[in-house]
């Protein structure tokens, strides 16, 4: 049996017994969530480049998967992983049952929203899962208020920043190329969109893979199998590989909603939306904030559409997406609390 040492900033600890097989099972479950994260959020990275006709779907997901994996060589500082692993719930409450509940809550919400084609946040589903399982075990005192407040703030800021950057990019491009013919602009930005889509996929991999790294790292620290400074390299590599494979299989149900239903995109609009979204993701990852790639790209797409005219955006579709965002954390937290209770009896 492996001793599960739960530490509270080095001040206290207690030991819970957990078998190696359960530890391995939870790591596999975390990688399954990571795979589903890529599968669910693939639409965010490829919807614009597919809906504008720049790439075929199969080519687009292959490119997105490649840059998801390439992010491991770019984002060396694991600030997001540290935020998830140490900045959401008190490390003293972490055990195998809490992690089990959090992952089940997040996976459940991802499956529901994927089935109905709703672009929701895998990131916030995971945060909701952690919150629900921790509160079920130890009450609201187990939550790290500062870390959760930062995440909640960025629930509003990330789509807003995406909206602002997407609309500014669109206005700048329109001003710079005002004397160019639509045919020339279309040709230039069909090529430029390959770069913007690649950068967005790079930012997606850099931010989202680290969330699963944080979960596994949290479990390994608690079990005494990892230090608190850096996670083992095999954790980092396996998480980036899992999200990349998930992206490769793609969540096609969500592509139509993101790329066609919110607003009609042309290559220039797709470029501006992806660039605005990519900049937002790079900023958030550098700050260590686990943001939603779904929120970010949706805000950027709406910003591009609104820069033409407000009626270019299908606000009813955008409103339905926002409702899904609102329910993500409470719904995944509720399921995680139930899963924690079940886990107490079976693990």
Secondary structure, 3 states (H helix, E strand, C coil): CEEEEEECCCCCEEEEEECHHHHHHHHHHHHHHHHHHHHHHHHHHHHHHHHCCCCCHHHHHHHHHHHHHHHHHCCCCCHHHHHHHHCCECHHHCCHHHHHHHHHHHHHHHHHHHHCCCCCCHHHHHHHHHHHHHHHHHCHHHECHHHHHHHHHHHHHHHHHHHHHHHHHHHHHHHHCCCCCHHHHHHHHHHHHHHHHHHHHHHHHHHHHHHHHHHHHHHHHHCCCCCCCCCCHHHHHHHHHHHHHHHHHCCHHHHHHHHHHCCCCCHHHHHHHHHHHHHHHHHHHHHCCCCCHHHHHHHHHHHHHHHHCHHHCCHHHHHHHHHHHHHHHHHHHHHHHHHHHHHHHHC
